Amino acid sequence: MKTLSATATAALLPYEALADTLARVVRDAHAGRAVAPERTVHPLPEGGTLLLMPAWDDRLGVLKRVSVHPANPERGLAQVQAEVLVFDVRTGEARLLLDGAVVTARRTAALSLLAVHRLAAKPPEQVLIVGAGTQARAHLEALATLRPRRVFVYNRTFSRAAELAAHGRKLGLAMQTVPFPDKVAAQVDLIVSATSSAAPVVPEEVAEDALVVAVGAFTPNMAELPAALVRRSRVFVDTLPGARAEAGDLLQAKVDWAQVRTLADALEESPPAGGPVVFKSVGSALWDLAAARLIYGT
């Protein structure tokens, strides 16, 4: 079995190509050609969380171990620790061990990029990113492929927002930090929220045709989006089972699940019109399978 470093893993997962592969996996899962059982979640000491996520198709399988440790930044360690094991489903032989944090960051951002392609009213010219961690950075890199006219960054720790803005400038983007997200939320086309906040961080007032992508909250007790915004938006999710189990943004808003659509629906329809759109992603091992497929060219 070959082990790939973080750098090597990232080099094999360019965002646009990964978004294309994700679209194929979404369709295959919808048709029953790719399978991902609901992930299991277990509490760990010091407020940590362990997640075990398998998925497979007729050729490749993946098993991801993710653990989230809120106290790790104080130790000088990454908050998310993870590996992705890729194996041959016919023989069970282990093929690759990928850097799980890189896979998670890049496939999540690429999935959001796919959602922007399918759900945004128009190519985003102005973007607000709420958060400045690993996911915010990956989303900035993925969205850089769309060449927005300006990207605003808000983070409660200003120095981290400034660091993300500096990274964006290296990518050739016009970047601006803001002291509060409500300063620009009503004027941007796209809002990406990528925080670990348990309370809403996105303002209720957004542009009427805005797309709001929320990827940070992953338990029923977490919510980055205010309930009022969720209730007046058309809601799409990456997968219904995952969202119903873990999307605190939607659970706390008491959404009508009969009205919630999936990304698979969005791939077969025209972009929705009339009012804000929310895309909520809680993650699935299917998206890790997409990363493995891209690496193997399947």
N, C-alpha and C positions, 0 to 999 in steps of 0.2 A: 504493500500500500504506500502511495506517495503522499507526503504531507506538503501542502502549499503554504507559504508565508502570507501574511496580510498583503504585502505588496504584489506578490504573484497572483493572489486571488483577485485583487482589484483589477489588475491588468487584463484579466480574462473576462471581465464583466462590464464592458462599456454600456452606458445607460441606454442609449437608443436601441442597440441590438438586444439588450436585456428586456426592454419594454416590448419589443416585437415578439420575443420568445414567451414572455408572460401572456401576451394576447393569445398565443396558441395554446398555452397551458390552461388558460381560463376556458377556452372553448372545449378542450379535451376533458376537463373536469366536468363541465356542463353535460357532455355527452357520455360520461362514465368511463372515459379512457384513462383518466388519472384520478387517483384516490388519495385523500388525506383525512384520516380519522381526527376527531376533535382532539386537540392537544390537551395533555394533562398538566395541571398547575398545582404546585405544592409550596407551602410556606417554608422558608428557611430562617435560621437565626438572624437576629439584628434587622428584621424587616425585609429580608431577602426573599426572592421568589425563584423557584425552579420550574422550567417549562420543558417538556419533552414533546417533540414534534416529528412524526413520521409521514412520509408520502412516497408514492411509487406510481409508475406506469408499467408498460409491458417490457421495459428494458432496464430502466434505472430506478433505484430507490434511494431515499435520503432519510437520515435520522439526525435531527438537530437537538443538541443539548444547550439550553440557554439558562443562565442564572443572572438575576438582576440584584445588585448589592448597593443600596443607597449610600452606605457609609464608605464605599470604596474610594471616591474622590479624595476624602480626607487621608486615605492611606497612600495616595499617589497612584491608584489603580483605576482602570476603566470600570465604570458602573456596570456595564454589560460584559459578561464573559460567555463565550460560546464556541462550539465547533459544529461542523456539518460533515457527517460521514456519508460518503457516496458509495453505493454498493450495486453489484449486478443482481437483479431480482431473480434471474434464472438459476444462478449458482450460489448466491449469498456471499460471493467474494467481495471483500472491501477493496475499493478502487482508489479513492482519494479521501484525504482529510483536509477540509477547507477551513479557513479562518471564519468562524461563525459570525463574529461582530461585523466583519467586512461584508459578508454575504447578506446579513440582515439589513445593514444600512443601505447597500446598493440595490437590493431587490425591492425594499420598501420604497425608496425614492423612485426607482424605475416604474413601480406600480402606480405611484402618484403621477408620474409623467404620462403613463398610459391613460390614467383618469383625466388628466388635463386635455389630452388629445381628443377624448371622447365626450367629455362633459362640459368643457368650457364654451361659453357663448362665442368667444373669439380668442385668437392667440393672445395671451396675457401681455400687456405692455407695462403694467405696474404690479409689483408683487410685494406682499408683506410676509416675512417669515417671523414667526413668534417662536423663540427658542434659539439657542446657539450651541447646542451639543452636537454629538455625532450625527444624529438624524437630520438636524437642521443643516449641517455642512453638506451631507450627501444630497439633500434636496436642493440646496443651492447649486451644487455641481450638475445635478440632473436638469434643473430648470435653465441653467446656462446654455443648454443646447437650443433653447427657444429664443434666446437673445432678447429678453425683456428690456424695455427702455430704462427702467429704474427698479431697484430692489431695496426695500426698506427692511431693517432688522430691529426687532425689539427683544431684549432679554433683561430680566430684572437685575442682573449683574452687568453693568455697562461695559466693563472691560472685555467680557466675553462677546458681547455684541460687536464691539469694535474689532476684535480679532476675526470674527466671521466676515465683517464688512471688508477687512483688509484682504482676506482670502478671495472674496468676490471680485475685488478690483484686480487681483492677479489673473482672474479668469476673463477680464475684459469687460466687467459689468459696472454700471453706474450704481454705487452703493450709498446708502444713507442710514445711519442709526436714528432711532426715534426714542424719546423718553417715555412715551406711552403709546400703546397700539391704537387707541381710539383717535389719535392725531391723524391717522391716514387710512384707517380701516374702511371708511365710507367712500374712499376714492380709488381704491385699488381693484384690479380685476380678479386677482387670485390671492388668497390667504392660505398659508401653510402653517399649521400649528404642530410643533414637534417638541413638546415638553413633557415632564413627568408630573405636572401639576395635578392635584386632586380637585382643584376648584377652577372654574372657567377663567381663561386668560384671553379669549377672543372677545372683542366687544359685540354687543347685541346688534348694533347698527352697522350694516355693511352695504355695499352697493347693491342695487336691485338685481343686477345680472352677475353678481360675484360668484365664483366657485370657492368654497371653503374646504380645504383638505386637512383632516385631523388624523394624525398618526401616533400621537404620544400616549394617550390614555389606553390602558390595556386591561383594566379590571372594572367591575361594576361600580366600585367606589371612586373612580377617577372620572373627571369630565373637564375637558379643555374648552368645550363650547357651552354657552348659556342655553338653557332649555328653550327660551323664547325664540332664539335664532333657529334651533333645530326644528321646532314646531312649525315655523313659517317657511321652511325650505323643503325642496324636494330632496329626498335622502337616498343615496346610493351607498352600498357597502361592498367590501371585497368578497366576503362570503356571509351568507345569512346565519349559518350555525355559529360561526365565530362571533358575529356581531351580537346575536341574541344572548350569548353566554357572557360576553366580556365588554361590550361597548357601553361603558358607563355614560358617555355623552348621550346616547340614544335611550338607554334604560331609564336614566334619571329624568329625561324629557317625556317619558311614557309615550313613545312614538306608536303609531298604529302600524304594526309590522306588516299588515296587508298592503300598505302603501310604500314600503321600503323596497327598492329595486337593487339589483346586483350589478357588478361590473360586467358580468356575462350579458345581462340585458342591454347595457350601454353599448356593447360591441355590435349589437344587431340593430340599433335604433339611431335616429338622428339625435344630435345634442338637444337636451331639454331646453325649452324656452319659457320665459315668464317667471321671474322671481329667483332668489338665491338657490344655489345647489350645494349640498353638503356631500362630500365623499368621506366616509369613515372607514379606516383600515385598522384592523386589529392583528393582521398577520395570519399566515397559514403556511404550513410546510410545502404546500403546492408552489409557493413562490420560491422556496429553496430548491425545489425540483426544477423549476425553470432555470435557475442559475446553473445547476448541474447539467441540464440539457444544453445550455449555451456553451459550456466548457467542452462538452463532448461532441457538439455539433449535431445533436439529434433533434 
